[in-house]
């Protein structure tokens, strides 16, 4: 297992199901754009990757 920062669109979208549990008002279609906007202000999105 490793904790990483989501940087690619693929990684950011992979975090959406968990974030959606906490923020059900969010829309998947706008999620990457919103995260990228927040990243400009210092926001970081971390995820746990389980290696198979």
VEXDREN-2710 file (C-alpha; in Angstrom, 1 decimal):
% VEXDREN-2710
k/r/px/py/pz
1/UNK/0.0/0.0/0.0
2/UNK/1.1/3.5/-0.7
3/UNK/-0.3/7.0/-0.1
4/UNK/0.0/9.2/-3.2
5/UNK/-1.1/12.6/-4.4
6/UNK/-3.6/12.5/-7.2
7/UNK/-2.1/14.5/-10.1
8/UNK/-3.4/12.9/-13.3
9/UNK/-7.0/13.1/-14.5
10/UNK/-7.2/9.3/-14.1
11/UNK/-6.1/9.5/-10.4
12/UNK/-8.4/12.4/-9.7
13/UNK/-11.4/10.6/-11.2
14/UNK/-10.5/7.5/-9.2
15/UNK/-11.0/9.5/-6.0
16/UNK/-14.5/10.6/-7.0
17/UNK/-16.5/7.7/-5.5
18/UNK/-15.1/8.3/-2.0
19/UNK/-15.4/12.1/-2.2
20/UNK/-19.0/11.7/-3.5
21/UNK/-19.8/9.9/-0.3
22/UNK/-18.8/12.9/1.7
23/UNK/-20.0/15.5/-0.8
24/UNK/-23.0/14.1/-2.7
25/UNK/-23.8/17.5/-4.3
26/UNK/-20.7/17.1/-6.5
27/UNK/-21.0/16.1/-10.2
28/UNK/-18.5/13.7/-11.7
29/UNK/-18.5/15.6/-15.0
30/UNK/-17.1/18.7/-13.2
31/UNK/-15.0/17.0/-10.6
32/UNK/-11.6/17.1/-12.3
33/UNK/-12.1/20.7/-13.3
34/UNK/-13.0/21.7/-9.7
35/UNK/-10.1/19.8/-8.2
36/UNK/-7.6/21.3/-10.7
37/UNK/-9.0/24.8/-9.8
38/UNK/-8.5/24.1/-6.1
39/UNK/-5.0/22.8/-6.7
40/UNK/-4.0/26.2/-8.0
41/UNK/-4.8/27.5/-4.4
42/UNK/-2.8/24.7/-2.7
43/UNK/-5.4/21.9/-2.5
44/UNK/-4.0/18.4/-2.5
45/UNK/-5.9/15.2/-3.0
46/UNK/-4.4/12.1/-1.6
47/UNK/-5.4/8.5/-2.1
48/UNK/-4.4/5.1/-0.9
49/UNK/-3.2/2.7/-3.6
50/UNK/-3.4/-1.0/-2.8
51/UNK/-0.9/-3.0/-4.9
52/UNK/-2.2/-6.3/-6.2
END
